[in-house]
């Protein structure tokens, strides 16, 4: 059955809307194995999905971003990390 091959229907859907970067990366990795990845991404772009992982890409504010920034204020000095 095709639905069994679609990760977002087999795993907890919250993973695709996670806050933790590791969870977001896991969702993106699972998407890479999905047989409908292209259609999922095209639909998300068309709908300007406000957030989440769609078609293996991260959406924030309706646009694709390279990485999802964690919650809270960014560090003032990146070298302190």
C-alpha positions, 0 to 999 in steps of 0.5 A: 500500500502506497500510504505505508511508504509515505513517512509523514503518514507512518511516523508521528506527524509532529516530527514535521513541525518540530522545534529541535533541529535534530528532529527537523533534520530527521523529518527531512531525511525521511522525506528523501525516501518518500515516493511523493516528495516532488508533489508534496513540495510543489503543493507546499510552495503553491499553498505557501505553507507557513511552517514545517517540513514539506517535500524535504524542505523547511518552510518558515513564513511561507518560504523555503529556508536553509535551516530552521533557527531555534527558538529564543534570541540568537547568540551575540557571539557565534564563536561562544557556541 
